Amino acid sequence: MVYRRLSSVMFPIVTVLLIGTVYWGYQEHQEKNSILIKAENQYQRAFHDLTLHVEKVHEQLGNTLAVNSTSGGYHRKGLVNVWRLTSQAQSEISQLPLSYLPFTEAEDFLSHISNFAYKTAVRDLTKQPLSEDEFKTLQTLYKKSDEIAKDLHHMQKDVLSNRLRWMDVELAIASDKEAGSNVIADGLRSVDKKVGSYPEVNWGPSVSSMYAKRTIKMLGGEMVSAEEIKKKAAQFLKVDPSHVKVAENAKGTEYASYSALVNEKDPNHKVQMDFTQKGGQLIWFMKQRQLGAAKIDFEKAEDSADKFLEDHGFKDMEAISYDVYNNSGSFTYIGTQNDVLIYPEKLTVKVALDNGEVVGLQANDYVYEHHKRVLPKASLTKEEAKKAINPSMKVTDEELAIIINELGDETLCYEYTGQINGSTYRIYINAETGIEETIEVLTNQEKQVSES
């Protein structure tokens, strides 16, 4: 009797729970399907747009080559369109599920085309028209882009006619299936392999320099041993060499370096450092410890960073920006030579704001770019170059600076810092041509540094 009453009460409850569970599962299934469909649609759209834009790149390259060699205006227009289309194609590749699929050769090729088109288009083609080598490069790109476009178009036909799904590609790649298991994945592998087999293209020095990897060959000085690095690290930190462990990275290659680890008594005060193998120069330093609440102001933090650089041989440096994060302040410095700012020689110093201790250094750019330069002479005076900026701008500082321009070349500029429309700007005017090279707006913290 008791069981009958209990069952008469529990049965409806269990039934309701069961129906609720089934409904919840159905809803979850519907939501999951909705997400999968949305992802599939995004992949399909990105791939079809990629195919279209690569075809358009080929078309624009053909149009650029079709006109007279003296048609600088049309060359510029065509190259701008090539740059725009290749940038879109790169964006579409990033939207495809290719994380585990080798497609780097094709991505790299499009990146090179984009930069070649941009750097050629931004120069004054009336004064510096396309060279014979650049026309040859355009002809090569025209031919190769046609091959890539046809391969992608063939894949597109397979995808549409066989109703192939990109979600299956993602699963095939994730499960590391062998070649032949998925038409789309195999097609992309084939395109990438073909691009990788292309003979070297003459991209010109400005584009090639963008992809030049820094190696120990670029550095001066003698090769140093692990033992010498141990002594350098110990001297830098004023500890006994026995506390330092050194490991060689990328041994036997042109990227070889050393890492030094210092175990102090307190495990929360470990120090890691990286040195170049050639010359034994410090390129990275980090002291790992818990940072307390900020107690020191900007001036004291900057004094601490200045003293650190001076003590460790980084001479003639000037702070240009400042950023605060997690109770630490990071100062960006650049080198100077004969009172000219050298922007390629850049490093960052991290200061703990609880006691002013320097807890980090990133000096990779400085180490590879620092050298004695033959500085060009300015053709224009500060007053002449100043005519290029808005007369309403209230200039507070004027300096000469070496910057890297859009073509990747070191360029002498006048740097004007000032206020207009309620914001502070740095404007760089070419000291030879009077043309504005670049402009940047300063944050309040960067403004603080420029005024210090």
Secondary structure as GFF3:
##gff-version 3
##sequence-region A 1 452
A	DSSP	alpha_helix	2	66	.	.	.	ID=ss1
A	DSSP	alpha_helix	72	94	.	.	.	ID=ss2
A	DSSP	alpha_helix	104	121	.	.	.	ID=ss3
A	DSSP	alpha_helix	132	161	.	.	.	ID=ss4
A	DSSP	alpha_helix	166	174	.	.	.	ID=ss5
A	DSSP	alpha_helix	183	196	.	.	.	ID=ss6
A	DSSP	alpha_helix	205	211	.	.	.	ID=ss7
A	DSSP	three_ten_helix	216	218	.	.	.	ID=ss8
A	DSSP	alpha_helix	226	237	.	.	.	ID=ss9
A	DSSP	three_ten_helix	241	243	.	.	.	ID=ss10
A	DSSP	beta_strand	244	249	.	.	.	ID=ss11
A	DSSP	beta_strand	257	262	.	.	.	ID=ss12
A	DSSP	three_ten_helix	267	269	.	.	.	ID=ss13
A	DSSP	beta_strand	270	276	.	.	.	ID=ss14
A	DSSP	beta_strand	282	288	.	.	.	ID=ss15
A	DSSP	alpha_helix	298	311	.	.	.	ID=ss16
A	DSSP	beta_strand	317	325	.	.	.	ID=ss17
A	DSSP	beta_strand	328	337	.	.	.	ID=ss18
A	DSSP	beta_strand	340	352	.	.	.	ID=ss19
A	DSSP	beta_strand	358	362	.	.	.	ID=ss20
A	DSSP	alpha_helix	364	369	.	.	.	ID=ss21
A	DSSP	alpha_helix	382	386	.	.	.	ID=ss22
A	DSSP	beta_strand	394	404	.	.	.	ID=ss23
A	DSSP	beta_strand	410	420	.	.	.	ID=ss24
A	DSSP	beta_strand	423	430	.	.	.	ID=ss25
A	DSSP	beta_strand	436	442	.	.	.	ID=ss26
A	DSSP	alpha_helix	444	451	.	.	.	ID=ss27
###
